[in-house]
Every structure is written in C-alpha cells, then in structure tokens.
C-alpha cells in the first residue's frame, strides 16, 4: 500500500487486518482498502472515524453552509435523481436567474443566521457567457458581505473557472455523484470524464474543490466504496465533501427505490472522514428524512458541515431553528461561533 500518513494516530488494537488510519492529501486509496473500511464492525469504524476527526479538527466545530438556487429548473441534463431536469414531470417550474438584490438579501440572512459559506446553485449544463457576467457580480457582492463563496453551475469550459476565481470565488462544487461503474445507470447526458475535466479546470484556476456524491440510488456497497475511492484519490482530495442521501422526488426515475439502510449512510460518512481526514465532510441532502438520531451518528462519524436553511435547491431541508436546537442538544459549536471566540481572544476580549 502506498499510504503516507502526515500524522500517526495512536495504535489501535482492533483484532482486524491493519488498515490505514489517515491519508495525506496525495495518498492513493485502493478500492479494496476503502471497501475494507466499509466492512469493519460498525463500532470499530466509528472509533476510527472519531480518531481521525479529532486529530484533524480539534475544535470540533460544525460549518453551516447555506445553498441558494439562483436559477431553478429547466435543465437539459438527465440526472435520474434531479427534479430540476426539464424532461421529468416533477412540478418544478423553470425560472429565470435571480436578480442580484434577491441573492444578496438571502446571503445577508444566511450570514445573520450564522452561516459562514454561501453556495449559489444553477440548473445548467454549463454557464453561458451572459450567465457568467451575472454570476461574477453575485460572487463579488456576496464575498463583500464577509461570506465564503461557493458556486455550482455545471460543467466549466476553459477560462470560466479562472473568471470565477478572479471574481473572488472560494469554492466550486461539482459532484462525481457515484462510482464510475454505477454512474451510467443514473446519468447519460454527460460522462464521468467530463466531470473530472471540470474538476481539473477548477483546481488549475486555484479554486478550492467541493465534490461529493449521492448514496441510496440503488448502488451496492462496493459502488459506494468506489465513489469514496474516486474522491479520496483526487490529488489533492477535495476540501469539501458533500455526502448526499437521495431524496426521492416523484416524477424522477429514481423515485420508488428501496430505501438505504441508515447505517450504510453513516458508514459512508465515516469512510469519507477516514480517507479524506482534513476535508469538511458535509451532511447534505436527505437530513430531513433522517431524523435526529441518524444525524447525531453522522456527526459522530465525522461530519462537520451541514447545509443550513429550509430549502436545498428545490427539496426540503430541516428548518434553521430545528438545526440550532439539534446542535445545542448535542453540544456542538458552529464554525461562526468558533471564529468569533478566536477573534475575541485575539483582541483580549
Ligand atoms: S443535477 Fe444539475 S445538471 Fe443534473 S439535471 Fe439537476 S440541475 Fe441539471
């Protein structure tokens, strides 16, 4: 194996075959090693994930990121999970791109509610020239509010990532969605390599990468491991890893799937934490359906970021107040509160 951990974890006696405890950003993760993590007894896996989490995020804060759909519906792609694809009859209406003031109002509200990152999502195959001008203005203005900026606009062509970087974008989100072996059964209008090409452009432009996937789409455990292996083997791996649970929307091809065992979802979070130890692992879509206990297990497994706000593009998300209550119940600190504390102590306050 070619893992080269940056920091050694204390040895743990698990009476299992030795597995890598943490990976450096450039490490490679053979699929069988990732699968071996998935196959660990649940408590062993959680223990390892906790070790990795505490070693790499000693403050234990949870990042709140708010996602706004700046251009909803009417998308020409055929992602089988997505209610925004024009070809599926899901009741989502195609709308024009939001005006700048609407976006800024939402960003101010997100910031005032404690979000530190604001993500702008558009249902496009890729942004057109006229879209880019508008999005660049949004990025500049949102950044000026003191928020980290993220955008998810589809595939990027040469030069577009650089323009977003120049406008002040911090992160670009582009998910791999699933393992290459399963991908074709969910999406046919863009290839896996197209996604990797966009991620390459994002990296080359000096943007941070937000990249994850969706589980519960009918994939096998091996394919879940395949997704995590793909992500962990990006060099370097993404700074942000959203792990989504499929939200089944009537009218999409994936509506009516057998639900995924919640422990498999928690395992996926834990394996992401172990294989990408320094990434923000984001508990993303599907939280509303999970309930508090499963979410708490996800935090225990190493999730340290959530999407915050009552809508996730077009599907429902827990209310911000419910999230606050859950974090309070679990004694978790938000990143905004942590940053405030750091500032106060720097000022001697
Ligand atoms: S996931 Fe994105 S690209 Fe795919 S159909 Fe939905 S909006 Fe379009």
Boltz pocket constraint, residues with backbone or C-beta under 6 A from the ligand:
constraints:
  - pocket:
      binder: B
      contacts: [[A, 75], [A, 76], [A, 77], [A, 78], [A, 79], [A, 82], [A, 83], [A, 84], [A, 85], [A, 122], [A, 123], [A, 124], [A, 125], [A, 154]]
      max_distance: 6.0
